[in-house]
């Protein structure tokens, strides 16, 4: 078998591309062997060293560099190194580089997994990815529910260590069977909030599974028992109602007690709910941009996404409501929330307002929602304002679309008069008018 004649430095330096072209008009590389698989490839652009080597019966080509950067002697040394490595490892230089890159990528992935190995870290990573497609408010709500209900129980746990029982017993159970931490009294279950937290825990684990941060998702195994637990809670709960005082004298006494509430922000929040007859959540989520306090027709424009019926609602404001809002503005300072909660990052909680009434002695007698019942009852019994205007003020759903549009439009001026008359009546009751309130008519 003929042995390829080896190249010399002089030959390598003198070699020029032959100018051969393929049938398609592309340059064809000239190949000059140096022996034992090493060749010098010439193209119009460059001279380069290539080692042809066989691994497991298949030819592999390894680039050793270009000439003159890699001279003949250096090319032969590199070729021999490649042959030795191929015989011992079964890999080419490219294989080794690829393996190194993969190993580095795996190490980086492992380091990233280590950063988000706990439930809280994974949840915050999930939230960061989700918030790009959500409104600021919704994104804040997503994280807030987990911070309040999930992180204290399972936040510090490794994802791989969390079992269905941890979610059911430590997160969801306390939400369905709540107790006052101070008195031990049974509190209403947070059924809807528990459902949302359960859904969000599932989303966090789905996110973690997809990124190989954990191997299993314990949430599906919880579903049947969680649904059963919610049904049991629903059966054991008494029919939900919103207690409210309906006798004028009792309403007046309660308003005087509210006026003595030691927390200024809570007192003003309860007074504003009384003057406006809005739902608790509509006030708690209110921001200052929703209000127009100056001028002859001050209003509160509640956007549709914060209304129960998902329709924008306009609340005409009495002079008393405006005065209350101005006091709240002094307390809120630069905070965007009308009634900020502790720390100022979130609005006041519904429990804060409910507990205030409870501490004033009105448990099972007057709820926050019950202020709407006071408005509805007094307006129907003590005034001649039209029932449709009263319903419009309460933002109750109207099935007929024409009537709904009429309620929002034509009743606004009547509602403005009604809310001023109602606020005046509340002040008279608070000041001791008692049962002698008489009937008042539209101004």
N, C-alpha and C positions, 0 to 999 in steps of 0.2 A: 504494500500500500504506500503510495507516494506521500511524502511529508511536505506540507505547505512550506514554501520558502519564506523565511522570516524577513520582516522588514528591517530597514536600517534607518537611523535618524536622518540621513541625507535623503533617502527615498521619501520618507514621510513629509519632509519639508518641501520637497519638489513636486509632490503629487498634486495634480489639478483635476477638477471635474471634467469629464469627457464631453459633456454637453448632450448626452443622450436624453431623448424625450419619449414619453409613452405615446400610445396611439391617441390618447385623449389630450395630448399636448402638455402633459405635466412632466417636470424633470424626474429622471430616474437616477437614484443614488448609485454611485460606484462603490463597490465593496472590495477592499484589499485585505486579505487574510494575513495574520501574523502567526497563525498556528494555535492549536489547542483551544479553538473557539473564539479567539480575540480577532476582531476585524476593525479596520478603519473605514468609516462610511463617509463618502464625499458627496455633498450637494452644492448647488450654487451658493448657498448661504454659509456653509460651515463644514469643518472636518470634526467628526466625533467618534469616540471609541465605544464599541459595543461588544459585550461578551455573550456569545451563544452558549448556553449551558443547558443540560438535560437534568430534570428532576422528575423522578417517577415516570420516566419514559417520555416525558413531554418537554419540548424545547421551550426554554424561557430566554428572554433577552434582557440583559441588564446594561443600562447606560453607565459608562464609567467617566464621562466628562468630555469636554471638547479640547481640541488641539488649537493652539499651542499651550493652553493653560495646563493641560495634562500631557506631558511628553511621553515618548515611547516607553522609557524605563518605568515611569510612574504608572502608565497604563498596564504594563505587564505585572507590576506589583499588586495593583488593585484587582486585576483579574485573578491572580493566584489566591488572594484573600477571599474573593468571592467563591472560588472553587472549594477551598477548604471549608468555608462556612456552610456551603451548600451540602457538602458531604456529611458534615457533622449535625446540621440542624434541619436539612431538607427545605431550606428557605432561601430565596434570593434577597438581595438588598431591598428591593421594593416590598417584598413580603414582610421583611423585618420592620421597615418604616411604617407600613400599614398596621402591623401588629402593635407597634409602639403608639401610633396615633389612637388606635382602638383602646389600648390600655389606659392612655391618658384620659380619653373621653369617659371610660368607665370609672376611673378614679374621680374625675370631676363630678360625674353623676352621683357617685357614692357620697362625695362630700356634700353635694346639694341635698341629697336625701337625708343626710345627717342633720342638716340645718332645719329641715321641716319634718323631723321624725315624730314630733309631738302633735297632738290634735290641734292645739292652739296655733302652732306655727303653720301647719297645713291649712287651717281655716283662714288664717290671715293671707296666705299665698293665694288661696282660692278667691277670697274676697277682692284681692288686688286685681286678679284677672277678671272678675265679674264686674267690678265697678266701672269699667270702661264703657259698658253698654247700658248702664243704669243711670237714673237720675241721682243727683247728690243725696236727696232725701231717702230714696229707696235703698241706696247703697249703705247709708248710715244705719237704717233700720235693720238690714241684714246682719251687719256686724254687731249692732247693739243687743239683739236678741241672744246671740251666741255668747257675747261677753257677760250678759246677765245670768243666763240659765245654763249654758254648757261649759264654759271655761272653768268656773269654780269646781265643777265635778270631775271633768275629764280632760281639761285643757293641758295639764302637765303630763298626761299619760302618753306613752308611746303608742302610735297608731296600731302597731301589731299587737299590743297588749289589751286593747279595748275589746270587750266582749258584749254581746247583746244585753246581759244583765247590768252592765255598767250604764248603758244608755237608758234602759227601762227603769232601773231602781234609783239611779243617782241623778238622772237628768229629768226624765219625763214624770216619774212618780211624784217628786216634790211639787211639780207644777199642777198635777191633777188632785193632789191631797195637800193643800196649803194650810199653814198655820201661822198665826201672828207670832213672830219671834219673841215678843214681849209678854203677851198674855197666854199664848198657846191656843187661842181660839181658832176654830175652823174658819178659813177664808174661802171665798168663791174660787173654784178651780179655773185655771187658765187654759181651757180646752183648745181654743183656737190658736193661742200662742204656742202651746205644746205641739200642735200639728205643724205649725210653721218651723219650729225648732227642729222637729223630727225630720222634716223635709230638707232643711239646710244641713243637718248632720249627714244625711244621705248624700247630698251634693258634694260635701267636703270629701267624703270617702270615695265617691266616684272620681273626683278630681285626682285624689291621691293614687287610686288604682291605675288610672290612665298614665300617670307619670312614674309608676312602679315604686311609689313611696311606701306601699303596703301591698300585701298579697291578697288579703280578704276584706270584705265589706260586711260588717256585722249588722247593718241596718235592715236589709231584707228579712233577716231572721226575727227582727223585732216587730214587724208589721202586724201580724195576726194578734199578738198579745196586746199591742198598743191599741189597736182598734177595739178589742174586747174591753180593755180598761176604760176607754172613753165611753163605751156603751154603759158600763157599770156606773160610771160617774153620772151620766145623764139620767139613769134610772133612780139613783139615790138622791139627786138634787130636787129640792122643791121647785115648783114652777117659778121661773124667774119673774121678779117684779121690781119695780122701782118705787119704794115707799116715798110718799110725799104728804106733807101737811096740807090740808085743804080748808080748815077753818081760819077765817081772817085773823082772829085773835092769836091763834097758835103760830100762824105765819109771821105776824108781827114780832112775837117773842123770839122766834128763831132768827129773824133778821137782826134783832138787837144782839143776840148771842154771836152771830157771825161778825158783827161790827166790833166785838170784843176779842176776836181771834188774835192771839199774840203775834202770829206771823203776818206781816204786812202784805207780802205777795200772795199768800194763800187767802187772806181776807179779801183782797181786791179781786182775785180770780173768782171766788165764789160770788161776790157782788156783781161782777160782770156777767157771769152765767145767769144770775137772777134777772138782770136788766135786759138781757138779749134773748134768753130762752134757747140758746144754742146747745148742741150736744157737748159733752165734756171734751171729747177728742177734737172737736172743731176749735175749741178755745186753746187746748193744750198745744196743738200744732200750729197755732196762729203766729204769723210773722208780721213785722211792722209794715211791710210793703203792701199788705192787704187792706190797710186802713186809710181813709180820707177823713181827717178830723176837722179840718178848717172849712169854712163856708157855711151856708145855710142848710145844707143837706149832707151832714156827715154820714158816711156809710162804711160798711165792712163787706168787702167782696171776697167771699170764700171760694177758692178754685174748685172745680169739679172733682179733682183727684182726692180732695180731703173731705168730700161729702159722702154720706152713706149711699145716696142714690146716684152718685157720680154725675151730678148736675150742679153747675155753678150756682151759688146762692148769695143774694144780696140782703144784708141785714141793715135796715135803717137804725141809726143810733140816736138814742135820747140824749138830752143834755147830761143826765146823770151817768150814762155809759161813757160819754166823751170825757167827763171829769175823771172817772175811774181809770180810763185808759191813759190819761195824762199822768196820773199818779204812778201807774205801772211803768210808764216810760222812764220816769225818774229812777225807779228801782232797777229797771233792766239796763239802763245806761246804753252801752254800745251793743248789747246782745241783740241778735236778730229775732229771737223768740220773745213774744209778748210776756209770757210767764216762764222764764227759764228755770230748769231744775237745779239741783245742787251741782255745783261745778260749772254750770252755764253751758255745757256742751250739748245737752239735750233738754227738751221741754220738761216742765213739771209733770210728775207721774199722776195717773188717775188715783193711785192709792194715797198719795199725799192729800188730795182734796177729800177723798172719802174718809180718811183717818181724821181729818180736821173736824168733820161733822160728827164723827163718832166720839171724839174727845169732848165735843161740846154737849154730848148727851143725846144725840139724835140717831143712834144706831137703831135700825128697823123702824124709824119714824120719818126720816128725811134722807134721801140719797141725792147725789149730785145731779143725776138724771131727773130726779123728782122735781127740780125747778121748772122743767118743761111742763110737768103736770100742773104745777101751781099756775103757770101762765095760761094754760089751756082752760083750766077750771074757772079761774077768775074772769077770763075774757068771755067765756060762755055764760057765766052766771051773773056777772056784774056789769056787763056792757052790752051795747047794741051793735058792736062791730060784726060784720058778716062772718059766718063760720068759714067760708072759703078763704077769707083773708087771714083768719087765724091759722088754718091749715097751711097756707102759703108761708106764713112766718115760721112755722115749725118745720118747713121744708119736707113735709110728708109727700110721698110719691103720689102723683096723680096719673091715673092710667090713661085718661083721655089727653092726647097731645095738645089739642086746641086749648083745653082747659088749663093744661100745664103752662103753656105760653102766656095765657091770660093771667094766671096766678103770678107769674114772675114779672109781668109788665104792668097791667092795669091796677093791681092791688098795691103797688109799691107806695103810692102816696097815702092810701088808706092805712097801710101798715106803719108808715112813718108817724101818723097821728096816733095810731093805736099803741105803738111802743112808748111814745112820750106819756100817753095817758096811763099806761101800765106802770111805767117807772114812777110816776107821781103817786099812783095808788100804793106801790110798795113802800115808798117813803112815808106815806101817811100811816100805813100799818106799822112800820118800824117805830114811828113816833107816838104810837099808842092809840090810834083811831079805833082799834079793836073791831068789834062787830058793827060799829056805826059808820060803815063806809058808804052806804047808800049805793045807788046805781049811777054810773057816769056814762055819758054818751060821747059820740064822736065829736071832736072839736070842729 
